[in-house]
């Protein structure tokens, strides 16, 4: 996990980097499994021979595969949690942009900054984090999102 905050001090973390996850390798097997689950078998994701003929030079991960890794990254170094929280749930994204495709075989990681905290109800906090998915060795990220989570304390 990234940073553990209390309901009393969470406001002090707004505007700060929460953490950076470990690198994660994007494998063809995982991309194929994601294609099976989502029924998105576009050749650019699952057919290495055909994909090699495209400007990408090989298969790429689905954009939504990359987005779905946000939960993994949050659990592995770049998430924020509130001490005593009973649970946290995805609440959506205010913004989401796919900046650059992720080639199969590359490694990605998450980097999070806490943008805002709102107490929506007593002991219920809406957290907005900027999540950047970086691609190892690339100047451009794979995606940038303003990710919303709801924490129940």
N, CA, C and O atoms as a GROMACS GRO file, in nm:
protein
  612
    1UNK      N    1   0.085  -0.118   0.000
    1UNK     CA    2   0.000   0.000   0.000
    1UNK      C    3   0.089   0.123   0.000
    1UNK      O    4   0.205   0.116   0.041
    2UNK      N    5   0.036   0.233  -0.045
    2UNK     CA    6   0.110   0.359  -0.047
    2UNK      C    7   0.114   0.424   0.089
    2UNK      O    8   0.192   0.383   0.175
    3UNK      N    9   0.033   0.526   0.110
    3UNK     CA   10   0.035   0.600   0.237
    3UNK      C   11  -0.090   0.573   0.318
    3UNK      O   12  -0.201   0.569   0.266
    4UNK      N   13  -0.070   0.555   0.446
    4UNK     CA   14  -0.180   0.538   0.541
    4UNK      C   15  -0.199   0.671   0.612
    4UNK      O   16  -0.107   0.722   0.677
    5UNK      N   17  -0.318   0.727   0.600
    5UNK     CA   18  -0.350   0.856   0.660
    5UNK      C   19  -0.465   0.839   0.758
    5UNK      O   20  -0.536   0.738   0.756
    6UNK      N   21  -0.483   0.938   0.844
    6UNK     CA   22  -0.596   0.936   0.936
    6UNK      C   23  -0.700   1.035   0.887
    6UNK      O   24  -0.667   1.126   0.811
    7UNK      N   25  -0.825   1.020   0.928
    7UNK     CA   26  -0.927   1.118   0.889
    7UNK      C   27  -0.888   1.260   0.930
    7UNK      O   28  -0.928   1.357   0.866
    8UNK      N   29  -0.811   1.274   1.037
    8UNK     CA   30  -0.772   1.406   1.085
    8UNK      C   31  -0.658   1.471   1.004
    8UNK      O   32  -0.650   1.593   0.998
    9UNK      N   33  -0.572   1.388   0.943
    9UNK     CA   34  -0.458   1.447   0.873
    9UNK      C   35  -0.460   1.428   0.721
    9UNK      O   36  -0.365   1.466   0.653
   10UNK      N   37  -0.565   1.370   0.670
   10UNK     CA   38  -0.567   1.340   0.526
   10UNK      C   39  -0.558   1.466   0.440
   10UNK      O   40  -0.500   1.464   0.332
   11UNK      N   41  -0.614   1.577   0.489
   11UNK     CA   42  -0.608   1.702   0.413
   11UNK      C   43  -0.464   1.748   0.392
   11UNK      O   44  -0.436   1.815   0.292
   12UNK      N   45  -0.374   1.715   0.482
   12UNK     CA   46  -0.235   1.760   0.469
   12UNK      C   47  -0.162   1.690   0.354
   12UNK      O   48  -0.058   1.738   0.309
   13UNK      N   49  -0.217   1.579   0.306
   13UNK     CA   50  -0.154   1.505   0.197
   13UNK      C   51  -0.199   1.552   0.060
   13UNK      O   52  -0.140   1.513  -0.041
   14UNK      N   53  -0.304   1.635   0.053
   14UNK     CA   54  -0.353   1.683  -0.076
   14UNK      C   55  -0.242   1.760  -0.147
   14UNK      O   56  -0.177   1.847  -0.088
   15UNK      N   57  -0.221   1.725  -0.273
   15UNK     CA   58  -0.117   1.789  -0.353
   15UNK      C   59   0.017   1.721  -0.347
   15UNK      O   60   0.112   1.766  -0.410
   16UNK      N   61   0.026   1.612  -0.272
   16UNK     CA   62   0.155   1.542  -0.259
   16UNK      C   63   0.151   1.408  -0.331
   16UNK      O   64   0.045   1.348  -0.350
   17UNK      N   65   0.269   1.363  -0.369
   17UNK     CA   66   0.279   1.230  -0.429
   17UNK      C   67   0.258   1.126  -0.320
   17UNK      O   68   0.320   1.130  -0.214
   18UNK      N   69   0.170   1.032  -0.348
   18UNK     CA   70   0.136   0.927  -0.253
   18UNK      C   71   0.236   0.812  -0.261
   18UNK      O   72   0.278   0.757  -0.160
   19UNK      N   73   0.274   0.777  -0.382
   19UNK     CA   74   0.369   0.668  -0.397
   19UNK      C   75   0.384   0.623  -0.540
   19UNK      O   76   0.315   0.669  -0.631
   20UNK      N   77   0.477   0.530  -0.557
   20UNK     CA   78   0.508   0.471  -0.687
   20UNK      C   79   0.509   0.320  -0.668
   20UNK      O   80   0.570   0.269  -0.574
   21UNK      N   81   0.442   0.249  -0.756
   21UNK     CA   82   0.436   0.103  -0.744
   21UNK      C   83   0.562   0.038  -0.800
   21UNK      O   84   0.648   0.104  -0.858
   22UNK      N   85   0.569  -0.092  -0.781
   22UNK     CA   86   0.674  -0.172  -0.845
   22UNK      C   87   0.641  -0.186  -0.993
   22UNK      O   88   0.526  -0.168  -1.033
   23UNK      N   89   0.739  -0.218  -1.073
   23UNK     CA   90   0.717  -0.245  -1.216
   23UNK      C   91   0.638  -0.375  -1.232
   23UNK      O   92   0.652  -0.468  -1.153
   24UNK      N   93   0.557  -0.378  -1.337
   24UNK     CA   94   0.475  -0.496  -1.369
   24UNK      C   95   0.492  -0.526  -1.517
   24UNK      O   96   0.476  -0.437  -1.601
   25UNK      N   97   0.526  -0.650  -1.551
   25UNK     CA   98   0.544  -0.688  -1.691
   25UNK      C   99   0.410  -0.724  -1.756
   25UNK      O  100   0.332  -0.801  -1.700
   26UNK      N  101   0.386  -0.666  -1.871
   26UNK     CA  102   0.265  -0.694  -1.949
   26UNK      C  103   0.298  -0.812  -2.041
   26UNK      O  104   0.380  -0.800  -2.132
   27UNK      N  105   0.234  -0.925  -2.016
   27UNK     CA  106   0.261  -1.046  -2.094
   27UNK      C  107   0.150  -1.072  -2.196
   27UNK      O  108   0.037  -1.027  -2.180
   28UNK      N  109   0.185  -1.145  -2.299
   28UNK     CA  110   0.084  -1.181  -2.400
   28UNK      C  111  -0.024  -1.269  -2.336
   28UNK      O  112  -0.141  -1.257  -2.370
   29UNK      N  113   0.016  -1.355  -2.245
   29UNK     CA  114  -0.082  -1.441  -2.177
   29UNK      C  115  -0.187  -1.357  -2.104
   29UNK      O  116  -0.306  -1.385  -2.115
   30UNK      N  117  -0.143  -1.255  -2.029
   30UNK     CA  118  -0.239  -1.171  -1.957
   30UNK      C  119  -0.327  -1.091  -2.051
   30UNK      O  120  -0.447  -1.075  -2.026
   31UNK      N  121  -0.269  -1.040  -2.160
   31UNK     CA  122  -0.348  -0.967  -2.259
   31UNK      C  123  -0.452  -1.060  -2.322
   31UNK      O  124  -0.566  -1.019  -2.343
   32UNK      N  125  -0.414  -1.183  -2.352
   32UNK     CA  126  -0.509  -1.280  -2.409
   32UNK      C  127  -0.621  -1.311  -2.310
   32UNK      O  128  -0.738  -1.319  -2.349
   33UNK      N  129  -0.586  -1.328  -2.183
   33UNK     CA  130  -0.689  -1.353  -2.081
   33UNK      C  131  -0.786  -1.235  -2.071
   33UNK      O  132  -0.907  -1.255  -2.058
   34UNK      N  133  -0.732  -1.113  -2.075
   34UNK     CA  134  -0.817  -0.994  -2.071
   34UNK      C  135  -0.908  -0.991  -2.194
   34UNK      O  136  -1.026  -0.957  -2.183
   35UNK      N  137  -0.855  -1.027  -2.309
   35UNK     CA  138  -0.936  -1.034  -2.432
   35UNK      C  139  -1.050  -1.134  -2.415
   35UNK      O  140  -1.163  -1.108  -2.457
   36UNK      N  141  -1.021  -1.248  -2.354
   36UNK     CA  142  -1.125  -1.349  -2.332
   36UNK      C  143  -1.234  -1.298  -2.237
   36UNK      O  144  -1.353  -1.319  -2.262
   37UNK      N  145  -1.194  -1.232  -2.130
   37UNK     CA  146  -1.291  -1.184  -2.032
   37UNK      C  147  -1.379  -1.074  -2.091
   37UNK      O  148  -1.498  -1.067  -2.061
   38UNK      N  149  -1.322  -0.988  -2.173
   38UNK     CA  150  -1.396  -0.873  -2.226
   38UNK      C  151  -1.454  -0.896  -2.365
   38UNK      O  152  -1.525  -0.811  -2.418
   39UNK      N  153  -1.423  -1.012  -2.424
   39UNK     CA  154  -1.465  -1.042  -2.561
   39UNK      C  155  -1.415  -0.939  -2.661
   39UNK      O  156  -1.482  -0.909  -2.760
   40UNK      N  157  -1.297  -0.886  -2.636
   40UNK     CA  158  -1.232  -0.791  -2.727
   40UNK      C  159  -1.108  -0.859  -2.783
   40UNK      O  160  -0.999  -0.849  -2.726
   41UNK      N  161  -1.126  -0.926  -2.895
   41UNK     CA  162  -1.017  -1.004  -2.956
   41UNK      C  163  -0.959  -0.935  -3.079
   41UNK      O  164  -0.916  -1.002  -3.173
   42UNK      N  165  -0.958  -0.803  -3.080
   42UNK     CA  166  -0.901  -0.732  -3.193
   42UNK      C  167  -0.757  -0.780  -3.214
   42UNK      O  168  -0.682  -0.797  -3.118
   43UNK      N  169  -0.720  -0.801  -3.340
   43UNK     CA  170  -0.591  -0.862  -3.371
   43UNK      C  171  -0.472  -0.786  -3.313
   43UNK      O  172  -0.370  -0.848  -3.282
   44UNK      N  173  -0.483  -0.656  -3.298
   44UNK     CA  174  -0.372  -0.576  -3.247
   44UNK      C  175  -0.332  -0.619  -3.105
   44UNK      O  176  -0.221  -0.590  -3.059
   45UNK      N  177  -0.424  -0.688  -3.037
   45UNK     CA  178  -0.397  -0.734  -2.902
   45UNK      C  179  -0.357  -0.882  -2.895
   45UNK      O  180  -0.277  -0.920  -2.809
   46UNK      N  181  -0.412  -0.964  -2.984
   46UNK     CA  182  -0.398  -1.109  -2.966
   46UNK      C  183  -0.328  -1.184  -3.080
   46UNK      O  184  -0.304  -1.304  -3.067
   47UNK      N  185  -0.294  -1.117  -3.188
   47UNK     CA  186  -0.231  -1.185  -3.301
   47UNK      C  187  -0.093  -1.122  -3.328
   47UNK      O  188  -0.083  -1.025  -3.403
   48UNK      N  189   0.011  -1.178  -3.267
   48UNK     CA  190   0.145  -1.119  -3.281
   48UNK      C  191   0.193  -1.106  -3.425
   48UNK      O  192   0.260  -1.009  -3.459
   49UNK      N  193   0.159  -1.202  -3.511
   49UNK     CA  194   0.205  -1.196  -3.650
   49UNK      C  195   0.140  -1.080  -3.726
   49UNK      O  196   0.209  -1.004  -3.792
   50UNK      N  197   0.009  -1.068  -3.716
   50UNK     CA  198  -0.060  -0.956  -3.783
   50UNK      C  199  -0.022  -0.823  -3.720
   50UNK      O  200  -0.001  -0.724  -3.791
   51UNK      N  201  -0.012  -0.819  -3.588
   51UNK     CA  202   0.021  -0.695  -3.519
   51UNK      C  203   0.162  -0.648  -3.554
   51UNK      O  204   0.190  -0.528  -3.551
   52UNK      N  205   0.252  -0.741  -3.589
   52UNK     CA  206   0.388  -0.704  -3.627
   52UNK      C  207   0.389  -0.621  -3.756
   52UNK      O  208   0.485  -0.549  -3.782
   53UNK      N  209   0.283  -0.629  -3.834
   53UNK     CA  210   0.273  -0.555  -3.960
   53UNK      C  211   0.217  -0.414  -3.942
   53UNK      O  212   0.209  -0.337  -4.038
   54UNK      N  213   0.180  -0.379  -3.820
   54UNK     CA  214   0.123  -0.247  -3.792
   54UNK      C  215   0.234  -0.151  -3.750
   54UNK      O  216   0.347  -0.194  -3.724
   55UNK      N  217   0.204  -0.022  -3.742
   55UNK     CA  218   0.305   0.073  -3.693
   55UNK      C  219   0.355   0.043  -3.551
   55UNK      O  220   0.462   0.091  -3.513
   56UNK      N  221   0.280  -0.037  -3.473
   56UNK     CA  222   0.324  -0.070  -3.338
   56UNK      C  223   0.432  -0.178  -3.338
   56UNK      O  224   0.508  -0.191  -3.241
   57UNK      N  225   0.441  -0.256  -3.444
   57UNK     CA  226   0.544  -0.358  -3.456
   57UNK      C  227   0.522  -0.481  -3.372
   57UNK      O  228   0.611  -0.565  -3.363
   58UNK      N  229   0.406  -0.493  -3.311
   58UNK     CA  230   0.374  -0.608  -3.228
   58UNK      C  231   0.245  -0.583  -3.154
   58UNK      O  232   0.182  -0.479  -3.170
   59UNK      N  233   0.207  -0.678  -3.072
   59UNK     CA  234   0.082  -0.665  -2.998
   59UNK      C  235   0.094  -0.560  -2.888
   59UNK      O  236   0.202  -0.537  -2.832
   60UNK      N  237  -0.020  -0.499  -2.860
   60UNK     CA  238  -0.029  -0.399  -2.754
   60UNK      C  239  -0.141  -0.438  -2.658
   60UNK      O  240  -0.235  -0.507  -2.696
   61UNK      N  241  -0.128  -0.393  -2.535
   61UNK     CA  242  -0.232  -0.417  -2.435
   61UNK      C  243  -0.354  -0.331  -2.467
   61UNK      O  244  -0.341  -0.222  -2.523
   62UNK      N  245  -0.471  -0.380  -2.433
   62UNK     CA  246  -0.592  -0.300  -2.442
   62UNK      C  247  -0.576  -0.178  -2.351
   62UNK      O  248  -0.514  -0.186  -2.246
   63UNK      N  249  -0.631  -0.065  -2.392
   63UNK     CA  250  -0.629   0.052  -2.306
   63UNK      C  251  -0.697   0.023  -2.173
   63UNK      O  252  -0.650   0.067  -2.068
   64UNK      N  253  -0.809  -0.051  -2.179
   64UNK     CA  254  -0.881  -0.081  -2.055
   64UNK      C  255  -0.806  -0.183  -1.969
   64UNK      O  256  -0.825  -0.187  -1.847
   65UNK      N  257  -0.722  -0.265  -2.030
   65UNK     CA  258  -0.634  -0.353  -1.952
   65UNK      C  259  -0.540  -0.265  -1.867
   65UNK      O  260  -0.525  -0.286  -1.747
   66UNK      N  261  -0.479  -0.168  -1.934
   66UNK     CA  262  -0.387  -0.078  -1.863
   66UNK      C  263  -0.460  -0.004  -1.752
   66UNK      O  264  -0.409   0.008  -1.641
   67UNK      N  265  -0.581   0.046  -1.782
   67UNK     CA  266  -0.659   0.114  -1.681
   67UNK      C  267  -0.693   0.021  -1.564
   67UNK      O  268  -0.690   0.063  -1.448
   68UNK      N  269  -0.725  -0.103  -1.595
   68UNK     CA  270  -0.763  -0.197  -1.489
   68UNK      C  271  -0.648  -0.227  -1.393
   68UNK      O  272  -0.671  -0.276  -1.283
   69UNK      N  273  -0.527  -0.197  -1.434
   69UNK     CA  274  -0.411  -0.221  -1.348
   69UNK      C  275  -0.401  -0.117  -1.236
   69UNK      O  276  -0.318  -0.133  -1.146
   70UNK      N  277  -0.483  -0.011  -1.240
   70UNK     CA  278  -0.478   0.090  -1.134
   70UNK      C  279  -0.500   0.028  -0.997
   70UNK      O  280  -0.433   0.066  -0.901
   71UNK      N  281  -0.592  -0.065  -0.986
   71UNK     CA  282  -0.617  -0.129  -0.856
   71UNK      C  283  -0.494  -0.206  -0.809
   71UNK      O  284  -0.459  -0.201  -0.691
   72UNK      N  285  -0.430  -0.276  -0.900
   72UNK     CA  286  -0.308  -0.349  -0.865
   72UNK      C  287  -0.200  -0.251  -0.817
   72UNK      O  288  -0.136  -0.275  -0.714
   73UNK      N  289  -0.181  -0.143  -0.890
   73UNK     CA  290  -0.079  -0.046  -0.852
   73UNK      C  291  -0.110   0.017  -0.716
   73UNK      O  292  -0.020   0.039  -0.635
   74UNK      N  293  -0.238   0.046  -0.693
   74UNK     CA  294  -0.277   0.105  -0.564
   74UNK      C  295  -0.245   0.012  -0.449
   74UNK      O  296  -0.206   0.057  -0.342
   75UNK      N  297  -0.261  -0.117  -0.469
   75UNK     CA  298  -0.232  -0.215  -0.364
   75UNK      C  299  -0.082  -0.242  -0.351
   75UNK      O  300  -0.038  -0.304  -0.254
   76UNK      N  301  -0.006  -0.196  -0.447
   76UNK     CA  302   0.137  -0.227  -0.449
   76UNK      C  303   0.225  -0.103  -0.456
   76UNK      O  304   0.318  -0.096  -0.536
   77UNK      N  305   0.193  -0.005  -0.372
   77UNK     CA  306   0.285   0.105  -0.355
   77UNK      C  307   0.236   0.245  -0.384
   77UNK      O  308   0.298   0.341  -0.340
   78UNK      N  309   0.126   0.260  -0.456
   78UNK     CA  310   0.087   0.399  -0.488
   78UNK      C  311  -0.056   0.431  -0.450
   78UNK      O  312  -0.116   0.523  -0.506
   79UNK      N  313  -0.111   0.358  -0.358
   79UNK     CA  314  -0.246   0.389  -0.313
   79UNK      C  315  -0.246   0.471  -0.185
   79UNK      O  316  -0.143   0.483  -0.118
   80UNK      N  317  -0.360   0.525  -0.153
   80UNK     CA  318  -0.377   0.596  -0.027
   80UNK      C  319  -0.490   0.526   0.046
   80UNK      O  320  -0.591   0.489  -0.014
   81UNK      N  321  -0.473   0.509   0.176
   81UNK     CA  322  -0.581   0.450   0.255
   81UNK      C  323  -0.595   0.530   0.384
   81UNK      O  324  -0.502   0.599   0.427
   82UNK      N  325  -0.711   0.519   0.442
   82UNK     CA  326  -0.742   0.591   0.565
   82UNK      C  327  -0.744   0.492   0.680
   82UNK      O  328  -0.811   0.388   0.674
   83UNK      N  329  -0.671   0.524   0.783
   83UNK     CA  330  -0.663   0.437   0.901
   83UNK      C  331  -0.804   0.406   0.951
   83UNK      O  332  -0.887   0.495   0.966
   84UNK      N  333  -0.830   0.279   0.976
   84UNK     CA  334  -0.960   0.236   1.026
   84UNK      C  335  -1.066   0.218   0.919
   84UNK      O  336  -1.182   0.189   0.951
   85UNK      N  337  -1.030   0.234   0.793
   85UNK     CA  338  -1.129   0.218   0.686
   85UNK      C  339  -1.182   0.074   0.684
   85UNK      O  340  -1.105  -0.022   0.691
   86UNK      N  341  -1.313   0.063   0.673
   86UNK     CA  342  -1.377  -0.068   0.664
   86UNK      C  343  -1.366  -0.124   0.522
   86UNK      O  344  -1.353  -0.244   0.501
   87UNK      N  345  -1.370  -0.031   0.425
   87UNK     CA  346  -1.356  -0.072   0.285
   87UNK      C  347  -1.337   0.053   0.199
   87UNK      O  348  -1.364   0.165   0.241
   88UNK      N  349  -1.291   0.027   0.078
   88UNK     CA  350  -1.281   0.131  -0.024
   88UNK      C  351  -1.336   0.075  -0.153
   88UNK      O  352  -1.318  -0.043  -0.183
   89UNK      N  353  -1.404   0.158  -0.230
   89UNK     CA  354  -1.462   0.113  -0.356
   89UNK      C  355  -1.426   0.211  -0.468
   89UNK      O  356  -1.407   0.330  -0.446
   90UNK      N  357  -1.417   0.156  -0.589
   90UNK     CA  358  -1.399   0.241  -0.707
   90UNK      C  359  -1.520   0.329  -0.722
   90UNK      O  360  -1.633   0.284  -0.703
   91UNK      N  361  -1.499   0.454  -0.758
   91UNK     CA  362  -1.608   0.549  -0.775
   91UNK      C  363  -1.610   0.604  -0.917
   91UNK      O  364  -1.704   0.675  -0.955
   92UNK      N  365  -1.507   0.573  -0.996
   92UNK     CA  366  -1.502   0.616  -1.135
   92UNK      C  367  -1.380   0.702  -1.163
   92UNK      O  368  -1.285   0.705  -1.085
   93UNK      N  369  -1.385   0.771  -1.275
   93UNK     CA  370  -1.278   0.861  -1.316
   93UNK      C  371  -1.341   0.992  -1.363
   93UNK      O  372  -1.441   0.992  -1.434
   94UNK      N  373  -1.281   1.102  -1.322
   94UNK     CA  374  -1.322   1.231  -1.377
   94UNK      C  375  -1.260   1.251  -1.514
   94UNK      O  376  -1.325   1.303  -1.605
   95UNK      N  377  -1.137   1.211  -1.530
   95UNK     CA  378  -1.067   1.222  -1.658
   95UNK      C  379  -0.987   1.095  -1.679
   95UNK      O  380  -0.936   1.034  -1.585
   96UNK      N  381  -0.978   1.056  -1.804
   96UNK     CA  382  -0.899   0.939  -1.840
   96UNK      C  383  -0.849   0.959  -1.982
   96UNK      O  384  -0.928   0.979  -2.075
   97UNK      N  385  -0.719   0.954  -1.999
   97UNK     CA  386  -0.659   0.968  -2.131
   97UNK      C  387  -0.557   0.858  -2.153
   97UNK      O  388  -0.471   0.833  -2.069
   98UNK      N  389  -0.569   0.791  -2.269
   98UNK     CA  390  -0.470   0.692  -2.310
   98UNK      C  391  -0.368   0.766  -2.396
   98UNK      O  392  -0.398   0.804  -2.509
   99UNK      N  393  -0.250   0.785  -2.343
   99UNK     CA  394  -0.148   0.868  -2.408
   99UNK      C  395  -0.066   0.789  -2.509
   99UNK      O  396  -0.038   0.836  -2.619
  100UNK      N  397  -0.027   0.670  -2.470
  100UNK     CA  398   0.062   0.588  -2.554
  100UNK      C  399   0.029   0.441  -2.534
  100UNK      O  400   0.003   0.398  -2.422
  101UNK      N  401   0.030   0.362  -2.643
  101UNK     CA  402   0.002   0.219  -2.627
  101UNK      C  403   0.114   0.148  -2.550
  101UNK      O  404   0.229   0.190  -2.551
  102UNK      N  405   0.076   0.040  -2.485
  102UNK     CA  406   0.169  -0.041  -2.408
  102UNK      C  407   0.198  -0.168  -2.488
  102UNK      O  408   0.110  -0.251  -2.508
  103UNK      N  409   0.320  -0.181  -2.532
  103UNK     CA  410   0.361  -0.300  -2.607
  103UNK      C  411   0.370  -0.420  -2.514
  103UNK      O  412   0.419  -0.408  -2.401
  104UNK      N  413   0.324  -0.533  -2.561
  104UNK     CA  414   0.339  -0.657  -2.486
  104UNK      C  415   0.489  -0.680  -2.465
  104UNK      O  416   0.569  -0.664  -2.557
  105UNK      N  417   0.524  -0.719  -2.344
  105UNK     CA  418   0.663  -0.740  -2.306
  105UNK      C  419   0.723  -0.622  -2.234
  105UNK      O  420   0.831  -0.634  -2.175
  106UNK      N  421   0.656  -0.508  -2.236
  106UNK     CA  422   0.708  -0.392  -2.164
  106UNK      C  423   0.664  -0.399  -2.018
  106UNK      O  424   0.578  -0.479  -1.980
  107UNK      N  425   0.724  -0.312  -1.938
  107UNK     CA  426   0.689  -0.304  -1.796
  107UNK      C  427   0.627  -0.168  -1.768
  107UNK      O  428   0.670  -0.065  -1.820
  108UNK      N  429   0.525  -0.171  -1.682
  108UNK     CA  430   0.453  -0.050  -1.645
  108UNK      C  431   0.448  -0.040  -1.493
  108UNK      O  432   0.463  -0.139  -1.422
  109UNK      N  433   0.425   0.083  -1.446
  109UNK     CA  434   0.406   0.104  -1.302
  109UNK      C  435   0.314   0.224  -1.283
  109UNK      O  436   0.295   0.306  -1.373
  110UNK      N  437   0.259   0.234  -1.162
  110UNK     CA  438   0.171   0.345  -1.128
  110UNK      C  439   0.241   0.448  -1.042
  110UNK      O  440   0.329   0.415  -0.962
  111UNK      N  441   0.201   0.573  -1.061
  111UNK     CA  442   0.250   0.685  -0.979
  111UNK      C  443   0.127   0.768  -0.942
  111UNK      O  444   0.051   0.807  -1.030
  112UNK      N  445   0.108   0.794  -0.813
  112UNK     CA  446  -0.014   0.858  -0.766
  112UNK      C  447   0.014   0.987  -0.690
  112UNK      O  448   0.110   0.996  -0.612
  113UNK      N  449  -0.071   1.086  -0.714
  113UNK     CA  450  -0.072   1.211  -0.638
  113UNK      C  451  -0.214   1.233  -0.588
  113UNK      O  452  -0.309   1.222  -0.665
  114UNK      N  453  -0.229   1.263  -0.461
  114UNK     CA  454  -0.361   1.290  -0.404
  114UNK      C  455  -0.403   1.432  -0.444
  114UNK      O  456  -0.337   1.529  -0.408
  115UNK      N  457  -0.512   1.443  -0.518
  115UNK     CA  458  -0.559   1.573  -0.567
  115UNK      C  459  -0.659   1.639  -0.474
  115UNK      O  460  -0.656   1.761  -0.454
  116UNK      N  461  -0.749   1.558  -0.416
  116UNK     CA  462  -0.849   1.617  -0.326
  116UNK      C  463  -0.912   1.510  -0.239
  116UNK      O  464  -0.907   1.390  -0.268
  117UNK      N  465  -0.971   1.557  -0.129
  117UNK     CA  466  -1.046   1.473  -0.036
  117UNK      C  467  -1.171   1.548   0.002
  117UNK      O  468  -1.166   1.666   0.038
  118UNK      N  469  -1.285   1.480  -0.006
  118UNK     CA  470  -1.412   1.539   0.039
  118UNK      C  471  -1.480   1.441   0.133
  118UNK      O  472  -1.492   1.323   0.102
  119UNK      N  473  -1.524   1.491   0.248
  119UNK     CA  474  -1.604   1.406   0.336
  119UNK      C  475  -1.748   1.419   0.288
  119UNK      O  476  -1.813   1.521   0.312
  120UNK      N  477  -1.798   1.316   0.221
  120UNK     CA  478  -1.931   1.320   0.160
  120UNK      C  479  -2.041   1.299   0.263
  120UNK      O  480  -2.146   1.364   0.257
  121UNK      N  481  -2.018   1.212   0.355
  121UNK     CA  482  -2.106   1.183   0.468
  121UNK      C  483  -2.014   1.159   0.586
  121UNK      O  484  -1.894   1.139   0.567
  122UNK      N  485  -2.066   1.160   0.707
  122UNK     CA  486  -1.977   1.127   0.820
  122UNK      C  487  -1.907   0.993   0.795
  122UNK      O  488  -1.971   0.892   0.766
  123UNK      N  489  -1.776   0.995   0.806
  123UNK     CA  490  -1.693   0.875   0.790
  123UNK      C  491  -1.696   0.817   0.649
  123UNK      O  492  -1.672   0.697   0.632
  124UNK      N  493  -1.726   0.898   0.549
  124UNK     CA  494  -1.726   0.854   0.410
  124UNK      C  495  -1.650   0.958   0.327
  124UNK      O  496  -1.695   1.072   0.313
  125UNK      N  497  -1.533   0.919   0.275
  125UNK     CA  498  -1.442   1.012   0.210
  125UNK      C  499  -1.427   0.980   0.061
  125UNK      O  500  -1.399   0.866   0.024
  126UNK      N  501  -1.445   1.081  -0.023
  126UNK     CA  502  -1.420   1.068  -0.166
  126UNK      C  503  -1.279   1.120  -0.194
  126UNK      O  504  -1.248   1.237  -0.171
  127UNK      N  505  -1.194   1.030  -0.243
  127UNK     CA  506  -1.055   1.063  -0.272
  127UNK      C  507  -1.037   1.073  -0.423
  127UNK      O  508  -1.082   0.986  -0.497
  128UNK      N  509  -0.972   1.179  -0.467
  128UNK     CA  510  -0.938   1.193  -0.608
  128UNK      C  511  -0.786   1.190  -0.619
  128UNK      O  512  -0.716   1.270  -0.557
  129UNK      N  513  -0.738   1.095  -0.700
  129UNK     CA  514  -0.594   1.081  -0.720
  129UNK      C  515  -0.562   1.094  -0.868
  129UNK      O  516  -0.634   1.042  -0.953
  130UNK      N  517  -0.453   1.163  -0.897
  130UNK     CA  518  -0.400   1.157  -1.032
  130UNK      C  519  -0.317   1.031  -1.039
  130UNK      O  520  -0.222   1.013  -0.962
  131UNK      N  521  -0.352   0.944  -1.131
  131UNK     CA  522  -0.279   0.820  -1.151
  131UNK      C  523  -0.213   0.826  -1.287
  131UNK      O  524  -0.278   0.848  -1.389
  132UNK      N  525  -0.083   0.807  -1.287
  132UNK     CA  526  -0.007   0.803  -1.411
  132UNK      C  527   0.050   0.663  -1.424
  132UNK      O  528   0.115   0.613  -1.333
  133UNK      N  529   0.026   0.599  -1.539
  133UNK     CA  530   0.086   0.469  -1.565
  133UNK      C  531   0.205   0.494  -1.657
  133UNK      O  532   0.190   0.533  -1.773
  134UNK      N  533   0.323   0.470  -1.602
  134UNK     CA  534   0.447   0.491  -1.674
  134UNK      C  535   0.488   0.362  -1.745
  134UNK      O  536   0.460   0.252  -1.700
  135UNK      N  537   0.557   0.381  -1.858
  135UNK     CA  538   0.614   0.270  -1.933
  135UNK      C  539   0.766   0.278  -1.918
  135UNK      O  540   0.826   0.380  -1.948
  136UNK      N  541   0.825   0.170  -1.871
  136UNK     CA  542   0.970   0.171  -1.848
  136UNK      C  543   1.044   0.208  -1.977
  136UNK      O  544   1.020   0.150  -2.083
  137UNK      N  545   1.134   0.306  -1.965
  137UNK     CA  546   1.215   0.349  -2.078
  137UNK      C  547   1.148   0.447  -2.172
  137UNK      O  548   1.207   0.484  -2.274
  138UNK      N  549   1.027   0.491  -2.141
  138UNK     CA  550   0.954   0.583  -2.228
  138UNK      C  551   0.936   0.718  -2.160
  138UNK      O  552   0.913   0.726  -2.039
  139UNK      N  553   0.946   0.823  -2.238
  139UNK     CA  554   0.921   0.958  -2.185
  139UNK      C  555   0.773   0.986  -2.167
  139UNK      O  556   0.734   1.068  -2.084
  140UNK      N  557   0.689   0.918  -2.246
  140UNK     CA  558   0.544   0.940  -2.239
  140UNK      C  559   0.479   0.830  -2.156
  140UNK      O  560   0.518   0.713  -2.165
  141UNK      N  561   0.380   0.866  -2.076
  141UNK     CA  562   0.308   0.763  -1.999
  141UNK      C  563   0.208   0.688  -2.087
  141UNK      O  564   0.173   0.733  -2.196
  142UNK      N  565   0.164   0.576  -2.038
  142UNK     CA  566   0.059   0.500  -2.106
  142UNK      C  567  -0.076   0.568  -2.087
  142UNK      O  568  -0.154   0.578  -2.181
  143UNK      N  569  -0.102   0.614  -1.964
  143UNK     CA  570  -0.228   0.683  -1.938
  143UNK      C  571  -0.214   0.776  -1.820
  143UNK      O  572  -0.126   0.763  -1.736
  144UNK      N  573  -0.307   0.871  -1.818
  144UNK     CA  574  -0.322   0.962  -1.705
  144UNK      C  575  -0.470   0.964  -1.670
  144UNK      O  576  -0.555   0.982  -1.757
  145UNK      N  577  -0.501   0.945  -1.543
  145UNK     CA  578  -0.640   0.942  -1.500
  145UNK      C  579  -0.657   1.019  -1.370
  145UNK      O  580  -0.566   1.023  -1.287
  146UNK      N  581  -0.773   1.079  -1.354
  146UNK     CA  582  -0.816   1.130  -1.224
  146UNK      C  583  -0.912   1.026  -1.171
  146UNK      O  584  -1.029   1.021  -1.209
  147UNK      N  585  -0.861   0.943  -1.082
  147UNK     CA  586  -0.931   0.826  -1.032
  147UNK      C  587  -0.997   0.858  -0.899
  147UNK      O  588  -0.935   0.916  -0.809
  148UNK      N  589  -1.122   0.820  -0.888
  148UNK     CA  590  -1.201   0.845  -0.767
  148UNK      C  591  -1.223   0.716  -0.690
  148UNK      O  592  -1.260   0.614  -0.748
  149UNK      N  593  -1.199   0.721  -0.561
  149UNK     CA  594  -1.233   0.609  -0.474
  149UNK      C  595  -1.308   0.662  -0.353
  149UNK      O  596  -1.287   0.774  -0.309
  150UNK      N  597  -1.397   0.579  -0.300
  150UNK     CA  598  -1.474   0.614  -0.182
  150UNK      C  599  -1.426   0.525  -0.067
  150UNK      O  600  -1.428   0.402  -0.078
  151UNK      N  601  -1.384   0.588   0.041
  151UNK     CA  602  -1.339   0.516   0.160
  151UNK      C  603  -1.445   0.527   0.269
  151UNK      O  604  -1.495   0.636   0.297
  152UNK      N  605  -1.477   0.415   0.330
  152UNK     CA  606  -1.576   0.409   0.438
  152UNK      C  607  -1.502   0.379   0.568
  152UNK      O  608  -1.445   0.271   0.584
  153UNK      N  609  -1.501   0.475   0.661
  153UNK     CA  610  -1.428   0.461   0.786
  153UNK      C  611  -1.524   0.426   0.898
  153UNK      O  612  -1.482   0.411   1.013
   0.00000   0.00000   0.00000
